[in-house]
Amino acid sequence: MRYKLSYREVAEYFLIRGFVSTHEAVRDWEERLLPHLTDQIREKRKGKVGKIWFVDETYIKVLGSWCYLYRGIDEDGNLVDVLLSKHRDMEGTKAVFAQALELHDDIPETVATDGLASYPKAIKEELGEEVKHEVRPCTANPVEQSHRPVKHRYYPTLGFGDFESANRFCRAVDEVANFLRPRSQMAEFVCLSDRRAKFVQKVEELEMLFQPA
């Protein structure tokens, strides 16, 4: 989930290290283990978001058709939530806010979007009338740039064969990228030595999630 590798390339990495495997085995591990990993990371970050949310949607191809990946980050760049929808409509927009509230409980003070027509009503019905809605252009909405980890990791897959696997994959990529994020605030400077130390620490924490009880 962290690197821009296909399943065949992951199997080659195993082979270099003396483990004979196949890309089918890697895909099977992904299907079985990703839900557990994603749920564990989500539980760790429950309620740990700010009061300003930036929400946007990007495109993901599934079975040759475009689907819509709704994503939200807070004012510090931390992931709010992510949801893949087959349609860019009111149902999908409301669903991402409902799912975010299940995870974080507290409503934000402000939600900034690109002005998609479904956002004002969805914000009012799912988050409440007291939540302020701001429309920001792409250049002023930081969530636009935060799509990159998902996009870069998605390209080597050449699209997905079914909606369930696409949703599982995209959620995990975002959760892992957010978990390994070295910054606590947007645009914060973190020197290389600190980045390395934080990365090693976070990877060790991820490995602990798979340790037997």
Secondary structure, DSSP 8 states (H G I E B T S, - for coil): --SS--HHHHHHHHHHTT----HHHHHHHHHHHHHHHHHHHHHHTTT---SEEEEEEEEEEETTEEEEEEEEEETTS-EEEEEEESSSSHHHHHHHHHHHHHHH-S--SEEEE---TTHHHHHHHHT-TTSEEEE--GGG-GGGGGGHHHHHHHGGGTSBSSHHHHHHHHHHHHHHHHHT---SSTT----HHHHHHHHHHHHHHHHHTTS--
